[in-house]
Structure formats: structure tokens, C-alpha cells
Amino acid sequence: MSSKDWTGNNRSVYGTIGASNHTDKEREENDYYATSPKAVELLLEQETFSEKIWECASGEDHIAKVLRKHGHAVRCTDIIDRTGHTIVEDFLTSPVEWFGDIITNPPYKYAQEFVERALDKVQYGKKVAMYLKLTFLEGKKRQKLFNQRNLKTVYVMAGRMGCAKNGEFSDKENETENGAVAFAWFVWEKGYYGDPVIKWLNVK
């Protein structure tokens, strides 16, 4: 996650999208909302990735654990060490040269910056996969990013799958039809130039 901590109030995100059942909830201080392992499994059923993957907003390794289970070597970094073995590093200013893929669920406030930085980091032919709100497709600010035509596939969750505040998953947060926000995996490929394809992941 970026060192620029979230400073919005309790209506900053959900209020703007009309999710009234979330307007009285504060965002987690460092915008830490963990990804369901099920969402990662669904992505891996559709996409192949390099052996080496950088998880650059790794939290408590919810994404990394699934990737490692599938044989990937994962470099985990974040601005906070929540596991005891995370490399403490701000991805947006990291000098590390990278030759694998990048997969993460970035802090949404800085999602575009994470995507742009990741595309700068990866080599030609490598992939960047970000777990983002579907509303990331909107906005004039992102038009230049999308005009680069590196976005290859958007995997929309056919059912709602919530992210866990502070990494604390509950049965409610993992119910497929319960969330107020729609998520998708956005997959960029460095050097790809074309229109993105939209696919749906069947959340069971």
C-alpha cells in the first residue's frame, strides 16, 4: 500500500456510489481491504502467470498464499508488515527492477498510480493483474491510461464477493450476493495493443 494513508471520511467512497448500507462505516486507516482467496483461485482458472510474481500491497498474504499454493514464487511488499516477513516498502517509490508479473489488490485511492507504476515495472509481454472495483472503468482521469490499450481482459465477478476490512473475513463478507460493491480482475499485458475483452467469473 502507498505511504499516503487514506484520509477520507465515512462517506467518501460508498456514499458516492449510493451504497447506503455502507455510509456509516469508516474506511480502514491504511485502506487495507483483503482479497478473498476464492477470487484469486477464479483468476488462476482463467489466466497463466510467470513463475515470479510481485504482490505489492500484500497485507496478510491472502493473495500470496494462493499463488504459492499454485507454485509461484511471490515477493510480498507493503508499507506495513502484518505477517512478520513482509518487505516494508512503498511500491510507488520502489527502485526494484522486476522481471516477473505483478498481482495485487491495491489501495483504491491510489489504484491508478499502482497500475501505472506496475506497467512501468514489468517487462514486455508480462502481466499486471489488479483486483478493483468495477467503477474503475469510469472517469476522465483514467482515459489516458485506457487509451494505452494495454488492458487485455476484465474478469467481472458474476456474484458479489466482498473484501474484508482489516483482513477479518466473516461468512457475510464471503457471501456471493451480499456485497454492495462489484469487483473485477483487470489484467494488463505489457505490449498488448487492442480492445479489452470482458468475461465473467462465476462465483459459487
FIKOLZA-1660 file (N, C-alpha, C; in steps of 0.1 Angstrom, whole numbers, plus 5000, padded with zeros to 4 digits):
% residues 204
   i   px   py   pz ch aa at
   1 5008 4988 5000  A  M  N
   1 5000 5000 5000  A  M CA
   1 5009 5013 5000  A  M  C
   2 5003 5023 4995  A  S  N
   2 5011 5036 4994  A  S CA
   2 5012 5042 5008  A  S  C
   3 5023 5049 5010  A  S  N
   3 5025 5056 5023  A  S CA
   3 5016 5068 5025  A  S  C
   4 5009 5071 5014  A  K  N
   4 4999 5082 5015  A  K CA
   4 4986 5076 5021  A  K  C
   5 4985 5076 5034  A  D  N
   5 4974 5070 5040  A  D CA
   5 4961 5076 5036  A  D  C
   6 4950 5067 5037  A  W  N
   6 4937 5072 5034  A  W CA
   6 4932 5082 5045  A  W  C
   7 4927 5093 5040  A  T  N
   7 4922 5104 5049  A  T CA
   7 4908 5108 5047  A  T  C
   8 4900 5100 5038  A  G  N
   8 4887 5103 5036  A  G CA
   8 4878 5101 5048  A  G  C
   9 4866 5107 5048  A  N  N
   9 4856 5104 5059  A  N CA
   9 4847 5093 5056  A  N  C
  10 4838 5090 5064  A  N  N
  10 4830 5078 5063  A  N CA
  10 4820 5078 5052  A  N  C
  11 4819 5089 5044  A  R  N
  11 4810 5089 5033  A  R CA
  11 4818 5090 5020  A  R  C
  12 4831 5090 5020  A  S  N
  12 4839 5093 5009  A  S CA
  12 4837 5083 4997  A  S  C
  13 4836 5070 5000  A  V  N
  13 4836 5061 4990  A  V CA
  13 4822 5056 4987  A  V  C
  14 4816 5049 4997  A  Y  N
  14 4803 5043 4995  A  Y CA
  14 4792 5053 4993  A  Y  C
  15 4793 5065 4999  A  G  N
  15 4782 5074 4997  A  G CA
  15 4781 5079 4982  A  G  C
  16 4793 5080 4976  A  T  N
  16 4793 5085 4962  A  T CA
  16 4787 5075 4952  A  T  C
  17 4787 5062 4956  A  I  N
  17 4781 5052 4947  A  I CA
  17 4767 5048 4952  A  I  C
  18 4761 5054 4961  A  G  N
  18 4748 5052 4966  A  G CA
  18 4746 5039 4974  A  G  C
  19 4757 5034 4980  A  A  N
  19 4756 5023 4988  A  A CA
  19 4753 5027 5003  A  A  C
  20 4740 5029 5005  A  S  N
  20 4736 5035 5018  A  S CA
  20 4739 5026 5030  A  S  C
  21 4740 5013 5028  A  N  N
  21 4743 5004 5039  A  N CA
  21 4758 5005 5043  A  N  C
  22 4766 5013 5036  A  H  N
  22 4780 5015 5040  A  H CA
  22 4783 5029 5044  A  H  C
  23 4774 5038 5043  A  T  N
  23 4777 5052 5045  A  T CA
  23 4781 5056 5059  A  T  C
  24 4778 5047 5069  A  D  N
  24 4782 5050 5083  A  D CA
  24 4794 5042 5087  A  D  C
  25 4802 5037 5078  A  K  N
  25 4814 5029 5081  A  K CA
  25 4826 5036 5077  A  K  C
  26 4836 5037 5087  A  E  N
  26 4848 5044 5084  A  E CA
  26 4857 5034 5075  A  E  C
  27 4865 5040 5066  A  R  N
  27 4875 5033 5059  A  R CA
  27 4886 5029 5069  A  R  C
  28 4892 5017 5066  A  E  N
  28 4903 5013 5074  A  E CA
  28 4914 5023 5072  A  E  C
  29 4922 5026 5083  A  E  N
  29 4932 5037 5083  A  E CA
  29 4941 5037 5071  A  E  C
  30 4946 5025 5067  A  N  N
  30 4956 5024 5056  A  N CA
  30 4950 5018 5044  A  N  C
  31 4936 5019 5043  A  D  N
  31 4929 5014 5031  A  D CA
  31 4932 4999 5029  A  D  C
  32 4932 4991 5040  A  Y  N
  32 4935 4977 5040  A  Y CA
  32 4922 4969 5039  A  Y  C
  33 4919 4964 5027  A  Y  N
  33 4908 4955 5025  A  Y CA
  33 4913 4943 5018  A  Y  C
  34 4912 4931 5025  A  A  N
  34 4918 4919 5020  A  A CA
  34 4910 4912 5009  A  A  C
  35 4917 4906 5000  A  T  N
  35 4910 4898 4989  A  T CA
  35 4907 4884 4993  A  T  C
  36 4895 4880 4990  A  S  N
  36 4891 4866 4992  A  S CA
  36 4900 4857 4984  A  S  C
  37 4905 4846 4991  A  P  N
  37 4913 4836 4983  A  P CA
  37 4905 4830 4971  A  P  C
  38 4892 4829 4973  A  K  N
  38 4884 4824 4962  A  K CA
  38 4885 4832 4949  A  K  C
  39 4886 4846 4951  A  A  N
  39 4887 4854 4940  A  A CA
  39 4900 4852 4932  A  A  C
  40 4911 4848 4940  A  V  N
  40 4924 4845 4933  A  V CA
  40 4923 4832 4926  A  V  C
  41 4917 4822 4932  A  E  N
  41 4915 4809 4926  A  E CA
  41 4907 4811 4912  A  E  C
  42 4897 4819 4912  A  L  N
  42 4889 4821 4900  A  L CA
  42 4898 4827 4889  A  L  C
  43 4907 4837 4893  A  L  N
  43 4916 4843 4883  A  L CA
  43 4925 4833 4877  A  L  C
  44 4931 4824 4886  A  L  N
  44 4941 4814 4881  A  L CA
  44 4935 4804 4872  A  L  C
  45 4922 4802 4873  A  E  N
  45 4915 4793 4864  A  E CA
  45 4914 4798 4850  A  E  C
  46 4916 4811 4849  A  Q  N
  46 4915 4818 4835  A  Q CA
  46 4928 4822 4830  A  Q  C
  47 4937 4826 4838  A  E  N
  47 4950 4832 4833  A  E CA
  47 4962 4824 4838  A  E  C
  48 4972 4824 4830  A  T  N
  48 4985 4819 4834  A  T CA
  48 4995 4831 4837  A  T  C
  49 5003 4829 4846  A  F  N
  49 5012 4840 4850  A  F CA
  49 5027 4834 4851  A  F  C
  50 5036 4844 4852  A  S  N
  50 5050 4840 4853  A  S CA
  50 5052 4833 4866  A  S  C
  51 5064 4825 4867  A  E  N
  51 5067 4819 4879  A  E CA
  51 5069 4829 4891  A  E  C
  52 5075 4840 4888  A  K  N
  52 5078 4850 4898  A  K CA
  52 5067 4861 4897  A  K  C
  53 5061 4864 4909  A  I  N
  53 5051 4874 4910  A  I CA
  53 5054 4883 4922  A  I  C
  54 5051 4896 4919  A  W  N
  54 5053 4906 4930  A  W CA
  54 5039 4910 4935  A  W  C
  55 5036 4907 4948  A  E  N
  55 5024 4912 4954  A  E CA
  55 5028 4924 4962  A  E  C
  56 5024 4936 4956  A  C  N
  56 5030 4948 4961  A  C CA
  56 5021 4956 4971  A  C  C
  57 5010 4950 4975  A  A  N
  57 5002 4955 4986  A  A CA
  57 4996 4943 4994  A  A  C
  58 5006 4935 4999  A  S  N
  58 5003 4921 5003  A  S CA
  58 4995 4919 5015  A  S  C
  59 4994 4929 5024  A  G  N
  59 4985 4928 5036  A  G CA
  59 4990 4916 5044  A  G  C
  60 4981 4906 5046  A  E  N
  60 4984 4894 5053  A  E CA
  60 4985 4882 5044  A  E  C
  61 4989 4884 5032  A  D  N
  61 4993 4874 5022  A  D CA
  61 4981 4866 5017  A  D  C
  62 4969 4871 5017  A  H  N
  62 4957 4864 5013  A  H CA
  62 4959 4860 4998  A  H  C
  63 4964 4869 4990  A  I  N
  63 4967 4866 4976  A  I CA
  63 4979 4857 4974  A  I  C
  64 4989 4861 4982  A  A  N
  64 5002 4854 4980  A  A CA
  64 5001 4839 4984  A  A  C
  65 4993 4836 4994  A  K  N
  65 4992 4822 4998  A  K CA
  65 4986 4813 4987  A  K  C
  66 4976 4818 4980  A  V  N
  66 4970 4811 4969  A  V CA
  66 4980 4809 4958  A  V  C
  67 4988 4820 4955  A  L  N
  67 4998 4819 4944  A  L CA
  67 5008 4809 4947  A  L  C
  68 5013 4809 4959  A  R  N
  68 5023 4800 4963  A  R CA
  68 5018 4785 4963  A  R  C
  69 5005 4783 4966  A  K  N
  69 4999 4770 4965  A  K CA
  69 5000 4765 4951  A  K  C
  70 4999 4774 4941  A  H  N
  70 5000 4771 4927  A  H CA
  70 5014 4771 4921  A  H  C
  71 5024 4772 4930  A  G  N
  71 5038 4770 4926  A  G CA
  71 5045 4783 4922  A  G  C
  72 5039 4794 4925  A  H  N
  72 5046 4807 4922  A  H CA
  72 5055 4812 4933  A  H  C
  73 5066 4818 4929  A  A  N
  73 5075 4824 4939  A  A CA
  73 5070 4839 4940  A  A  C
  74 5066 4843 4952  A  V  N
  74 5060 4856 4954  A  V CA
  74 5068 4865 4963  A  V  C
  75 5070 4877 4957  A  R  N
  75 5077 4888 4965  A  R CA
  75 5066 4896 4971  A  R  C
  76 5065 4896 4985  A  C  N
  76 5055 4904 4992  A  C CA
  76 5060 4916 4998  A  C  C
  77 5054 4928 4994  A  T  N
  77 5058 4941 5000  A  T CA
  77 5046 4948 5004  A  T  C
  78 5047 4957 5013  A  D  N
  78 5036 4966 5018  A  D CA
  78 5042 4977 5026  A  D  C
  79 5035 4987 5029  A  I  N
  79 5040 4998 5038  A  I CA
  79 5039 4994 5052  A  I  C
  80 5032 4983 5055  A  I  N
  80 5031 4978 5069  A  I CA
  80 5034 4963 5069  A  I  C
  81 5042 4958 5078  A  D  N
  81 5044 4944 5079  A  D CA
  81 5034 4937 5088  A  D  C
  82 5024 4931 5083  A  R  N
  82 5013 4924 5090  A  R CA
  82 5015 4909 5092  A  R  C
  83 5026 4904 5087  A  T  N
  83 5029 4890 5088  A  T CA
  83 5041 4886 5095  A  T  C
  84 5051 4895 5097  A  G  N
  84 5063 4892 5103  A  G CA
  84 5074 4889 5093  A  G  C
  85 5070 4888 5080  A  H  N
  85 5080 4885 5070  A  H CA
  85 5078 4894 5057  A  H  C
  86 5069 4903 5057  A  T  N
  86 5066 4912 5046  A  T CA
  86 5078 4922 5045  A  T  C
  87 5082 4925 5032  A  I  N
  87 5092 4935 5030  A  I CA
  87 5085 4949 5031  A  I  C
  88 5089 4957 5040  A  V  N
  88 5083 4970 5042  A  V CA
  88 5089 4980 5031  A  V  C
  89 5080 4984 5022  A  E  N
  89 5084 4991 5010  A  E CA
  89 5072 4998 5004  A  E  C
  90 5074 5010 4999  A  D  N
  90 5063 5017 4992  A  D CA
  90 5065 5014 4977  A  D  C
  91 5055 5007 4972  A  F  N
  91 5056 5003 4958  A  F CA
  91 5057 5015 4948  A  F  C
  92 5051 5026 4952  A  L  N
  92 5051 5037 4942  A  L CA
  92 5065 5044 4941  A  L  C
  93 5074 5041 4951  A  T  N
  93 5087 5047 4950  A  T CA
  93 5098 5037 4950  A  T  C
  94 5094 5024 4949  A  S  N
  94 5104 5013 4949  A  S CA
  94 5113 5014 4937  A  S  C
  95 5127 5012 4940  A  P  N
  95 5136 5012 4929  A  P CA
  95 5139 4998 4923  A  P  C
  96 5132 4988 4928  A  V  N
  96 5134 4974 4924  A  V CA
  96 5131 4972 4909  A  V  C
  97 5140 4965 4903  A  E  N
  97 5138 4962 4889  A  E CA
  97 5131 4948 4889  A  E  C
  98 5121 4946 4881  A  W  N
  98 5113 4934 4882  A  W CA
  98 5111 4927 4868  A  W  C
  99 5112 4914 4868  A  F  N
  99 5112 4906 4855  A  F CA
  99 5100 4896 4855  A  F  C
 100 5092 4896 4865  A  G  N
 100 5080 4888 4865  A  G CA
 100 5067 4895 4863  A  G  C
 101 5056 4890 4868  A  D  N
 101 5043 4896 4867  A  D CA
 101 5040 4903 4881  A  D  C
 102 5030 4911 4881  A  I  N
 102 5025 4918 4893  A  I CA
 102 5010 4915 4895  A  I  C
 103 5007 4911 4907  A  I  N
 103 4993 4908 4910  A  I CA
 103 4990 4914 4924  A  I  C
 104 4979 4922 4925  A  T  N
 104 4976 4928 4938  A  T CA
 104 4962 4933 4939  A  T  C
 105 4958 4936 4951  A  N  N
 105 4946 4944 4953  A  N CA
 105 4951 4957 4959  A  N  C
 106 4952 4967 4951  A  P  N
 106 4958 4980 4956  A  P CA
 106 4949 4988 4965  A  P  C
 107 4954 4997 4973  A  P  N
 107 4945 5007 4979  A  P CA
 107 4938 5015 4969  A  P  C
 108 4925 5015 4969  A  Y  N
 108 4917 5020 4958  A  Y CA
 108 4920 5035 4956  A  Y  C
 109 4923 5042 4966  A  K  N
 109 4925 5057 4965  A  K CA
 109 4937 5059 4955  A  K  C
 110 4946 5049 4955  A  Y  N
 110 4958 5051 4946  A  Y CA
 110 4959 5040 4936  A  Y  C
 111 4947 5035 4932  A  A  N
 111 4947 5023 4922  A  A CA
 111 4953 5027 4909  A  A  C
 112 4950 5039 4904  A  Q  N
 112 4956 5042 4891  A  Q CA
 112 4971 5044 4892  A  Q  C
 113 4976 5050 4902  A  E  N
 113 4990 5051 4904  A  E CA
 113 4997 5037 4905  A  E  C
 114 4990 5028 4912  A  F  N
 114 4996 5014 4912  A  F CA
 114 4996 5008 4899  A  F  C
 115 4986 5009 4891  A  V  N
 115 4985 5003 4877  A  V CA
 115 4996 5009 4869  A  V  C
 116 4998 5022 4869  A  E  N
 116 5008 5029 4861  A  E CA
 116 5022 5025 4865  A  E  C
 117 5024 5024 4878  A  R  N
 117 5037 5021 4883  A  R CA
 117 5040 5006 4879  A  R  C
 118 5030 4997 4880  A  A  N
 118 5032 4983 4877  A  A CA
 118 5036 4982 4862  A  A  C
 119 5029 4989 4854  A  L  N
 119 5031 4988 4839  A  L CA
 119 5045 4993 4836  A  L  C
 120 5050 5003 4844  A  D  N
 120 5064 5008 4842  A  D CA
 120 5074 4997 4846  A  D  C
 121 5070 4989 4857  A  K  N
 121 5079 4980 4863  A  K CA
 121 5081 4967 4854  A  K  C
 122 5070 4962 4849  A  V  N
 122 5071 4949 4842  A  V CA
 122 5077 4950 4828  A  V  C
 123 5082 4939 4824  A  Q  N
 123 5089 4938 4811  A  Q CA
 123 5078 4935 4800  A  Q  C
 124 5083 4937 4787  A  Y  N
 124 5074 4934 4776  A  Y CA
 124 5068 4920 4776  A  Y  C
 125 5055 4919 4775  A  G  N
 125 5049 4906 4775  A  G CA
 125 5045 4901 4788  A  G  C
 126 5049 4908 4799  A  K  N
 126 5045 4904 4813  A  K CA
 126 5031 4910 4816  A  K  C
 127 5025 4905 4827  A  K  N
 127 5011 4909 4830  A  K CA
 127 5011 4916 4843  A  K  C
 128 5000 4925 4844  A  V  N
 128 4997 4931 4857  A  V CA
 128 4982 4928 4859  A  V  C
 129 4979 4922 4871  A  A  N
 129 4965 4919 4874  A  A CA
 129 4961 4926 4887  A  A  C
 130 4951 4934 4886  A  M  N
 130 4946 4942 4898  A  M CA
 130 4932 4939 4901  A  M  C
 131 4929 4936 4914  A  Y  N
 131 4915 4934 4918  A  Y CA
 131 4909 4947 4922  A  Y  C
 132 4900 4952 4914  A  L  N
 132 4895 4966 4916  A  L CA
 132 4880 4966 4915  A  L  C
 133 4874 4977 4920  A  K  N
 133 4860 4980 4919  A  K CA
 133 4857 4981 4904  A  K  C
 134 4846 4976 4900  A  L  N
 134 4842 4977 4886  A  L CA
 134 4841 4992 4881  A  L  C
 135 4839 5001 4890  A  T  N
 135 4838 5015 4887  A  T CA
 135 4851 5021 4883  A  T  C
 136 4862 5013 4884  A  F  N
 136 4875 5018 4879  A  F CA
 136 4875 5021 4864  A  F  C
 137 4865 5015 4857  A  L  N
 137 4864 5017 4843  A  L CA
 137 4859 5032 4840  A  L  C
 138 4853 5038 4850  A  E  N
 138 4848 5052 4848  A  E CA
 138 4858 5062 4850  A  E  C
 139 4855 5075 4845  A  G  N
 139 4863 5086 4849  A  G CA
 139 4872 5091 4838  A  G  C
 140 4872 5104 4836  A  K  N
 140 4881 5111 4826  A  K CA
 140 4896 5109 4829  A  K  C
 141 4898 5109 4843  A  K  N
 141 4912 5108 4847  A  K CA
 141 4919 5096 4842  A  K  C
 142 4912 5085 4840  A  R  N
 142 4918 5072 4836  A  R CA
 142 4918 5070 4821  A  R  C
 143 4912 5080 4814  A  Q  N
 143 4911 5078 4799  A  Q CA
 143 4925 5076 4793  A  Q  C
 144 4935 5084 4797  A  K  N
 144 4948 5083 4791  A  K CA
 144 4954 5069 4794  A  K  C
 145 4951 5063 4806  A  L  N
 145 4956 5050 4809  A  L CA
 145 4950 5040 4800  A  L  C
 146 4937 5040 4798  A  F  N
 146 4930 5031 4790  A  F CA
 146 4933 5033 4775  A  F  C
 147 4936 5045 4771  A  N  N
 147 4940 5047 4757  A  N CA
 147 4953 5041 4753  A  N  C
 148 4961 5037 4763  A  Q  N
 148 4973 5030 4760  A  Q CA
 148 4971 5016 4755  A  Q  C
 149 4959 5011 4756  A  R  N
 149 4954 4998 4751  A  R CA
 149 4962 4986 4756  A  R  C
 150 4968 4987 4768  A  N  N
 150 4974 4975 4774  A  N CA
 150 4964 4967 4782  A  N  C
 151 4952 4972 4784  A  L  N
 151 4943 4964 4792  A  L CA
 151 4937 4953 4783  A  L  C
 152 4940 4941 4787  A  K  N
 152 4936 4929 4778  A  K CA
 152 4923 4923 4782  A  K  C
 153 4921 4921 4795  A  T  N
 153 4909 4913 4799  A  T CA
 153 4904 4919 4812  A  T  C
 154 4890 4920 4813  A  V  N
 154 4884 4924 4826  A  V CA
 154 4875 4912 4829  A  V  C
 155 4878 4906 4841  A  Y  N
 155 4870 4895 4846  A  Y CA
 155 4861 4900 4857  A  Y  C
 156 4848 4901 4853  A  V  N
 156 4838 4906 4862  A  V CA
 156 4833 4895 4871  A  V  C
 157 4832 4898 4884  A  M  N
 157 4826 4888 4893  A  M CA
 157 4811 4887 4891  A  M  C
 158 4806 4876 4886  A  A  N
 158 4792 4874 4883  A  A CA
 158 4783 4876 4896  A  A  C
 159 4789 4872 4907  A  G  N
 159 4782 4874 4920  A  G CA
 159 4791 4883 4928  A  G  C
 160 4785 4890 4938  A  R  N
 160 4793 4899 4947  A  R CA
 160 4802 4892 4957  A  R  C
 161 4814 4896 4957  A  M  N
 161 4824 4890 4967  A  M CA
 161 4831 4901 4974  A  M  C
 162 4827 4903 4986  A  G  N
 162 4833 4915 4993  A  G CA
 162 4847 4913 4997  A  G  C
 163 4854 4924 5000  A  C  N
 163 4867 4924 5006  A  C CA
 163 4866 4926 5021  A  C  C
 164 4876 4920 5028  A  A  N
 164 4875 4920 5043  A  A CA
 164 4882 4932 5049  A  A  C
 165 4875 4941 5056  A  K  N
 165 4882 4952 5063  A  K CA
 165 4891 4946 5073  A  K  C
 166 4904 4951 5073  A  N  N
 166 4914 4947 5082  A  N CA
 166 4917 4932 5081  A  N  C
 167 4913 4926 5069  A  G  N
 167 4916 4912 5067  A  G CA
 167 4908 4903 5075  A  G  C
 168 4897 4908 5081  A  E  N
 168 4888 4900 5090  A  E CA
 168 4876 4895 5082  A  E  C
 169 4878 4883 5076  A  F  N
 169 4867 4877 5069  A  F CA
 169 4856 4871 5078  A  F  C
 170 4844 4873 5073  A  S  N
 170 4833 4867 5080  A  S CA
 170 4824 4860 5070  A  S  C
 171 4815 4851 5074  A  D  N
 171 4807 4845 5064  A  D CA
 171 4799 4855 5056  A  D  C
 172 4795 4865 5062  A  K  N
 172 4787 4875 5055  A  K CA
 172 4796 4882 5043  A  K  C
 173 4808 4884 5046  A  E  N
 173 4817 4891 5036  A  E CA
 173 4820 4882 5025  A  E  C
 174 4819 4868 5027  A  N  N
 174 4822 4859 5016  A  N CA
 174 4809 4854 5009  A  N  C
 175 4798 4859 5013  A  E  N
 175 4785 4855 5005  A  E CA
 175 4786 4862 4992  A  E  C
 176 4782 4854 4981  A  T  N
 176 4784 4859 4968  A  T CA
 176 4775 4870 4964  A  T  C
 177 4763 4871 4970  A  E  N
 177 4753 4880 4965  A  E CA
 177 4751 4891 4976  A  E  C
 178 4760 4893 4985  A  N  N
 178 4758 4902 4996  A  N CA
 178 4764 4916 4995  A  N  C
 179 4775 4917 4988  A  G  N
 179 4783 4929 4988  A  G CA
 179 4776 4940 4981  A  G  C
 180 4779 4953 4985  A  A  N
 180 4773 4965 4979  A  A CA
 180 4781 4970 4967  A  A  C
 181 4793 4964 4965  A  V  N
 181 4803 4969 4955  A  V CA
 181 4806 4957 4946  A  V  C
 182 4806 4960 4933  A  A  N
 182 4810 4950 4923  A  A CA
 182 4825 4951 4921  A  A  C
 183 4832 4939 4920  A  F  N
 183 4846 4939 4918  A  F CA
 183 4849 4931 4905  A  F  C
 184 4861 4933 4900  A  A  N
 184 4866 4926 4888  A  A CA
 184 4881 4925 4889  A  A  C
 185 4887 4915 4882  A  W  N
 185 4901 4914 4879  A  W CA
 185 4904 4922 4866  A  W  C
 186 4913 4931 4867  A  F  N
 186 4917 4939 4855  A  F CA
 186 4931 4933 4851  A  F  C
 187 4932 4928 4839  A  V  N
 187 4945 4922 4835  A  V CA
 187 4951 4930 4824  A  V  C
 188 4963 4936 4826  A  W  N
 188 4970 4943 4815  A  W CA
 188 4982 4934 4811  A  W  C
 189 4985 4935 4798  A  E  N
 189 4997 4928 4793  A  E CA
 189 5006 4938 4786  A  E  C
 190 5018 4940 4791  A  K  N
 190 5028 4950 4786  A  K CA
 190 5030 4947 4771  A  K  C
 191 5027 4957 4763  A  G  N
 191 5030 4955 4748  A  G CA
 191 5017 4951 4741  A  G  C
 192 5007 4947 4748  A  Y  N
 192 4994 4944 4741  A  Y CA
 192 4988 4957 4736  A  Y  C
 193 4982 4956 4724  A  Y  N
 193 4976 4968 4719  A  Y CA
 193 4963 4964 4712  A  Y  C
 194 4952 4966 4718  A  G  N
 194 4939 4962 4713  A  G CA
 194 4928 4966 4722  A  G  C
 195 4916 4961 4719  A  D  N
 195 4905 4964 4728  A  D CA
 195 4904 4953 4738  A  D  C
 196 4900 4956 4750  A  P  N
 196 4899 4946 4761  A  P CA
 196 4887 4937 4759  A  P  C
 197 4888 4925 4764  A  V  N
 197 4877 4916 4764  A  V CA
 197 4871 4915 4778  A  V  C
 198 4858 4915 4778  A  I  N
 198 4851 4913 4791  A  I CA
 198 4846 4899 4793  A  I  C
 199 4849 4893 4804  A  K  N
 199 4845 4880 4807  A  K CA
 199 4839 4880 4821  A  K  C
 200 4831 4869 4825  A  W  N
 200 4825 4869 4838  A  W CA
 200 4830 4856 4845  A  W  C
 201 4833 4858 4858  A  L  N
 201 4837 4847 4867  A  L CA
 201 4825 4843 4875  A  L  C
 202 4822 4830 4875  A  N  N
 202 4810 4825 4882  A  N CA
 202 4813 4822 4896  A  N  C
 203 4809 4832 4905  A  V  N
 203 4811 4830 4919  A  V CA
 203 4801 4821 4924  A  V  C
 204 4805 4810 4931  A  K  N
 204 4795 4800 4936  A  K CA
 204 4794 4801 4951  A  K  C
% end
